[in-house]
Amino acid sequence: MKKKIIASVLTFMMVMSACPSIYAATEHYNDSSKTGDAESWQAYQDNWETLASDFTQVSITPGKDETELNFAWYSEKTDGEATPVVHFGTDQAALEAFEGTSGDVDTSLTGDKAYTYNHVTVTGVQPSTTYYYTVEKNGEQTEPIEYTTQDLESVKILYVGDPQIGASKGQPQGDGELSDEAGTANTAALNDGFAWDRTLDAALAENPDLNFVISAGDQVNKTGQPKEEEYAAYLSADALKTLPVATTIGNHDSLNPDYMYHFNNPNTTEYGTTAAGGDYYYSYGDGLFIVLNTNNYNVAEHKQAIDEAIAAYPNATWRVVTIHQDIYGTGLDHSDTDGMILRTQLTPVFDEADIDVVLQGHDHTYSRSKMLYGDGQTHSSYEFQLNEDGTDYDWDHAYNVESGEAIPLNPEEGDEEGAAAKQAFTEDNQCYTIEDVEGNTVTDPQGILYMTANSASGSKYYELIASQQDYVAARSQNWLPSYSVITMTKDSFEITTYQLTDDGQVEAIDDTFTITKTAGAADETAAAATEETTDAAETTDAAADTADAADDQAEVTTEETAGETAPAEEAAE
């Protein structure tokens, strides 16, 4: 069992913007005009005007468990009622209709054109089965698409980071540079959408038995602005018609409700919310997957989401958390500033919950940590705060929650006091213990594996931090799109990471890392979860008894008061 560490009460602030302006992408990016097949690239360009204007792409998301599948899509709003219906089944000529819910899309995000979003859950899904599906757009069914489920004994997951469609803005292409202007003029989205599609195709060709995809956030690039052409490019990837994706809310996704419209996430909670939504969780095979919106710094709420997920699926062998910000990363732009600002708060929470693996993004570099757990010491909590005029966050400072001290994350030369505060902040974040294990296979570890994914599209890259941190076991930055493949069984959790070269070759960039779990360790984790669930239920029952007693006392008091005031009322009359 991992060391149990009680987290202190935490305050919070929501991250509501993109990263600070001091952060800059490198000159490296994936230029689709050079890396793409010429014929395919030309066809994508020719279709861009149509694609960029089609906001009705369908997204598929894992359901609350492997027996369900969630769908979401836009329909153009007409005079008739919305038709949130998916037709799904094994017989293409006799598909079953599943009805869901719909709502209005904020027209400020769609050029004032009215759309409805549709969310539908399909139930009764079986493994290793071929299905067909269509969706209704204003009552009209789309063409049937074949969808095949995979085996559950060995679940294969594609893990990607930061597709961030549109982030290549300003980079050169041909005689000009890529633009992020709205609509079809967003040539950065065109470039990155093609690159994203290319990576997924390569990964699926190498792994045709993928069960689903985990994205660690920043699906699109524009922050707090209309960006439907970026979502159109992201969702149009051919592979996503047959692969569910469990997305994470990144800082570029967080400010608008368009993320929440486009993705029908399972077991959504009110914890960790921003405009895009909050924390959610799901079960798949032998794993419990918990997705946290860490653009909200209320770690107490994130803990509630984790506890709720474990109570719902106490017998899962593996507990995997996905967050966007990389609290244990190695990129120059984030890992020692806004990335690790949540480290002191989340580390003990993850330890207490017996999390096995944390999947991260944000840093546009690749890294794999050593096995880490908390040091059991008391550390301060940190957050970002609004700037003076309240229009954005003060990205130049971390704020100590307890003392209110503003800590400069990039102190100016000669600012000795600021440099000392930054150094103290950095030292306080050395809140981890490195487990003494050897090799690339570990059995029943105490610590947690933290992965950070590089960009899956290559739309933007960051440099590695100059000095590799002691908690990092492996890292790389080769300026190439990359992805990881996870293979999860009852006994093992295996992860291998690959890059896609300019000429389309797939190459491993790190040794395969495997966590194995013995039956005894798995049973101990399940037993602890059951005990925690029972304790929570007893606490709830006790609270209910206290409330009932209070109600009874209130009724007695009311009756006594009424009896005492009656003579006075009679006298007044």
N, C-alpha and C positions, 0 to 999 in steps of 0.2 A: 504494500500500500504506500502511496506517496505520502510525504510528510504533510500533515494537516496544519494549515496556517490560517488563522482567523484574520480576515481583512477588516481594516478599520472602516468606519462610516465615511463614504465618499461623496463629495459634491460633484457637480458636473456642469459642463458647457457643451453645446453642440458645435461641431465644426461646420461652418456654412459657406465655405468658399473653396477655391482651388488652392494650390500650394503657393507659398510666398514667391514674390517676383524674383527673389535672389536665386531661386532654383532654376537652373537652365538645362535643357536637354543638350546632349552632345551633338556634334555635326553628323553623327552616324544615325541612319534610319534605314528602313527597308524601302527602296525605290522600286515600286512594282513595275515600272516601265523597263527595268533592267533585269529583275529577278523573275518576272512572270513569263510564262509561255506567250510568245508574241501573238498568236492567234486568239488565245483566251483573253489576254489583256485588251486587245482591240475590241473583242466582243463585249467585254465588260464596260469599256468606255462608250461604245455605241449604245448600250442599254442604260447608261447612267441617268439620262434625263427621265426615263420612265421609272427606274428604280428609286431615285432620290425623291420622287413625288408620290411614291406608294407607301403610305404610312400603315398599311393593313397587313403587314407581315405577321405570321403566326409564330408564337414562342411556345415551347414545350418545357415544362418544369417537372422534376420529380414530385410525386404526391406525398402524402404523409407517411406512406410506406410503399413497398414495391408493388402492392396491389392497386395503386392509384397512379394516375397521370394527370397533370394539370395543364390546361391550355389557356392562352390569352391572345387576343388580337383586337385591332380596331376595325370598325365598320363606319363607312360614311353615314352621317346622320340624315335620315329621310323623314318624310311625313309619317311613315308607318312606325310600328313599334320595333324595338331592337329584337334580334333573334340570336341570343347567346346559346347556340346549339352545336354540339360536336356529334357527328355520326361515326361510330367506332365498332369494329367487330372483326371476326375472322372471315366472314362471308361477305365479299365485296358487294354482292347483290342484295344483302339483307343486313345492313348496318343498324345497330341500336342507337337511338337518339338519347343524348345526355344533355340536359338543360342546366344552365348556370345563371349567372347574374350579369348585369351590365350597368354602366353609368356614363355620365357625360365627361368627355375629355375637355380640359381647360383650353379654350380656343386661342388663348394668347400663345400657346405652344405650337399651334398648327396653322399659323397664318390666318387666323379668324375663320377657318373652315371648320364646320361642326362634325365631330366624330363621337362615337360611343366606343367604350372599351368593353370587351366581353371576357368573362372569366368562367371557365367550365372545368369540372373535375370528372374524369372517367374512372369508374371503379371496376373491380373484378378482373384486373389485369393479371395474367399468368406468365411465368417465366418460359423461355424457349418456345415462343409462339409467334407466328406471323399474323399481324393485324392490318387493317386498312382504316384510314380516317379521312373525313372531310369536315370542314367547318362551314357554318352559314354566315354569309355577309349580306345583311339586309334580306334574309330569306332565300338567298341563292347559295347553293352548295358549291364549294370549290372542287377541283378535280381530286379523286382519291389518291392518297399517298400510302405506300406500303411502309409498315413500321414493325420491326422484329425485336422482341424482347430477348434478353440473354439469360444465361444460367446464373443462379444465385449462390451456388457452392463456392465459386471463385469469381468475385465481382471485380470488374476492371473499370477504372475511373480515369478519365483524362482531366488533369489539373493544369489550369492555365492562369496567367496573370495579365492584367492590364491590356486588353485589346485596344482600348482607348481610341476608338475610331475618330479620326480628325486631328490627332495630336501631332501629325507630321507637318502641320501648318508652318509656313515660312521656309521649309526645306526646298532645295533646288530640284527641279524636274524639267528636262528638256532645256528650253531657252528661258524659262521663267521660274516661278516658285509656287509652291502649293498654297492654296488659299483656304480659309475656313469661313468664307462668306456663306450666307444662308442658302439653303436649297441646292439646286444643281451647280451653283458656283462654288460649292464646297469640294474643291478638288482634293483636299487633304482626306476627306471622308472617302472619296472615290479610291484614292491610293491605298488607304488603310483597310477599307472594306474588302478589296481584292486580296490584299496580303493576309487578312484574317481568314478568308475563305480558303486560300492556298494552304495555310498551316493546318486547318482542320482537315482538309482533304488528305494531306500527307499523313497526319496522325491516324486518320480512319483507315487509310490504305495499309498502314503498318499494323493496325489493331482493329480489325473488322468486328471484333467481339466486345467492343466497348459497351458498358451498361449506361453510363451517363457522364456528364462533364461537370466539373466544379470550376467556377470562375471567381478569382479572388478580388474582383471589383474593377471599377473604371471601365465599364463597357464602352462608354462614349467619352468625348473630350470636353465639350462646352459645359461650362458651369453656370447655373442660374440663368440660362438663355434657352430659347427654342433650339432644338437639336434633332428634330425628327428625321432629317436626312441621314444623321449619324446612326440612329436606331435602325433605320431602314437598311443601311449597309450592313450593320452588325447582324440583324436578324435574317437577312437574305442568304446567308451562307448555306450552301446546299446541304452540308452535314447536319445542320440544325433542324432540318425537316424530319430527321430520324433519330436525333439524339436529344434527350432532355438536358437542360443546363440549370444547375443550381447556382444562381448568380449571387454576388455579394454587393452591397451598396458601397461604392467607392466615393471619395470626396468629390469627384467630378459628376457622380450620379445623384448626389445627396440632396441638392437644393430644390429640385422640382418633383412634382408627383408623377411625371411621365414614366419614371422607372416603375412605380407602383402600378401604372396602367398596363405596361408592357409585360410584366412578369407576375404570374399567379402563384405566389409562393405558398407552401403548405404550413400549417400550424403557425400562422403569423401571430405575433404578440404585440402588446402595447409597450413593450420594453425597448429602450434604446431608439426611440423614434426620431426621425427628421422628416422633412417633407416627402421623402421618397419611401418611407416606411420604417419598420423596425426589425427586431431580431426574429428569427424563425428557426424551425428545426424539422428533421424528418429521419425516418429509419429506412435503411436499405440493407438487405442481407444481414450480415453480422455486425453492422455498424450503425451508430447513432451519430448524425451529422448536425452540428449546431452552427448557425450562421449569425454573426453579431454585426450590427451596424455601429462600428467604432468611430463613426463621425459624431456620435453622441458620447460624451465622456462620462456618463452616469454609469460607472462600473457596478454600483449596487444593483441597478436594473439589469445589467448584463448577467450578473450572478443569479438573479431571479429567473431569467430566461434559461440559463443552464440548469438550474435546479428543477424547473418545470419540465424540461426535456428529459432529464434523467428519471424523474418520477414517471413520465409517460412511457419510457422505454428502458426500464431498469436492468434488463437482461442482455443488453447489447455487449458484445465482446470488446468492440472498439469504440472509443469516443473521440470524435474528430471535430475540431472547431475551425471555422474559416473566418478570418478578419481581413480587412483591407490593409490597414496600417501595420507595418512590419516591426513589431516590438523587439524582435531579434533579427535584424537584417544587417546588410553590409554595404549598402549604397551610399555614395557621398552625399546625396541631397537630403536623405531622410533618416538614415539609421541612427544618427547621433543627435537628432533634433526632434521634429514632430513625429517621427516613427516611434522612438522609444519613450515618448512622453507618457504613454499608458503602461509602461513596463512594470513600474512598482505596484500599480493597482491590479493588473491582470495576472501577473505571475502567481501570487498566492491563491487567487480565485481558481485558476486552472489546476494548480496543485491539489487544492481541496476537492475539486470535482473529479480527480483521477483522469484528466484528459490525457490521451496518448499522443496525439499529433495536432499541431496548429499549422494551418495553411495560410500564407500571407501573400500580399502583393505590394503595390505602392512604390517600390524602390527601383523597378526597371533594371534589376540585376538579379543574378541567381545566387542563392546560398542555401546551404544545409547546415543546421546547427549541430553541435554536440548534444548529448542528452542533458537537459537542464532542469533544475528545480530551484525553488526559492531558498534563500539563506536563513530564513526564520527570524530575521532582524526587522526592526521597525524602520520604515522609510516614509518619506514625505509623499504626498500626492500632488500631481501637477495637471495643469489644464491650459488651454488658450482662452483669451478674453477678447471682447470687442475692442476695436480701436476707438479713438476719442469721439468721432462723429457717428459711431454706431453703424457704419456702412459695411464693415468687413471685420475680420479678426486681426488682431495684432500678431502677425506671423513672426515678428522679430523677437518675441519674448515668450518664454514659458512662465506661467504664474504658479507660485507655490500656494496650494489651496489653503493650507493652515495659516501661513504668515502673510499671504498676499504679496510677497516679494516678486517683483518683475525681473526675470533672469534673461539677460540678452543672449540669444542663441548664436549670434555672430558679433561678438563685441568688437568695436573698432580698435584699431592699433593704438596703443597707449592707454586704453581704458583698463587700468589694472584692477579696479573694483569689479567691473563687468566681467573681466577674464576670470577673476577669482570666483564670482558667483556661478559662471558657466562651469568652471572646474568642479565646484561643489555639487552642482546639479548632475554632472557626468558621474562623479564618484558615488552619489546617492543611488544612481541607476545601476550600479554594480550589485544588483540585488539578487544574484543568482548563484547557484552552486553547479559546477560541472561534474557530472557523474563519472566515476572512474570505470569506464568500459573500454574495451578494445575491439578493433575490427569493424566490419560493416554489417554484422549480424549481432543483435543484442537480444537477450532473453529476459523477460519480466523486469524491465528497467524501472527504476524509481523516477527517472527524469522524463521529460517531454521532448519530442522532436519538433523543431520549428523550421519550416521550409519557407523560402521566399522565391516566388516565381518571377522570372524576367518577362518582358513583353511577348505575348503570343503573336502579335501582328508585326512587331518591329516598328511601330509608329513613333516610338520615342525610347531612347536609352539614357541611362545615367552612368557616370563613372563609378568604379568601386572606391570605397574609402581607402586612403593611402595605406593605413596599417590595419591588417586583418585582425579583427577582434578575437580575443581568446576563446569566445564561445562558438566561433565558426569552425566547422570541420572541413567544409569545401565551399568554394565560390568560383564564379567565372563571369566574365563579360566579354563576349566575342562578337558583339554587334550583330547577332543573328536571332531571328525569332526562335523561341523555345517552348517546350511543354514537358510535362511529366506524366508518366503512366503509373498509376497505383493498382496493385493487385492485392485484393483483400480476401482472406479466407478466415475460417474459424480460428486458425492457429497463427496466422502470419499477416503482416502488413508490410508490403514491399513497394518501394518507389524507385523509379529510374527516370532520369531526365535527359532529354534529347534537344538538339538544335537542328534547324533546317537551313542548309547552306544555300548560297545564291543559285547554284545549279540544281537545287531540288533534292540533294542527298540528305538523309536522316542520320545523324551521328550522336552517339551517347557523349555527354559532357561530364558525367560523374559516375562513379561506381554505384551499382545497385545497393540500396540500404534497406535492411530488413529488420523488423521488430517481430519477435516471436513471443507468444504468450502460452504458458502451460495451463492445463485445465484448472489446477489449483488456484492460480492467480486470477483467472477469469471468474471462477466461482466466488472468490473473495470479494472482487469488485462488485459482482451482482448482489452478494449478500449485504455489502455495505450500502448499496443503493436502496435495497429493500428496507434496511433499517432506517435510512434517512427519510424514505417515503413514509414509513410508519410514524416516525417522530413528528414529521410535518403534519400528518393527519391527526395525531394526538394533540398537537398544538392547536390545530384548527378547531377540533372538538372542544378543547378546553376554552378557547376563545368564544365559541358558540354558547357553552354553558354559562360563561361569565356574562355574555350579552343577555341571555335569557333571564339570569338572576337580576340583572340591572333592569330589564323590562318589568319583571314582577315587582321589584321594589318601586319602580316608577308608578305602576298602577296603584299600589298601596298608598303611596304618597299623594297621588292625585285624588284618590277616594277620601283620604283624611283631610286634605286641603278643601275639597268640595264640601265636606261635612262642617268644617270650621267656618267657611265663608258664607254658608247658607243663611245663618241668622243675620249677618251683616247686610246681605242682599235684601232680606225681608224688611229689615229696619229702614233701609234706603227707600224701599218701595213705599 
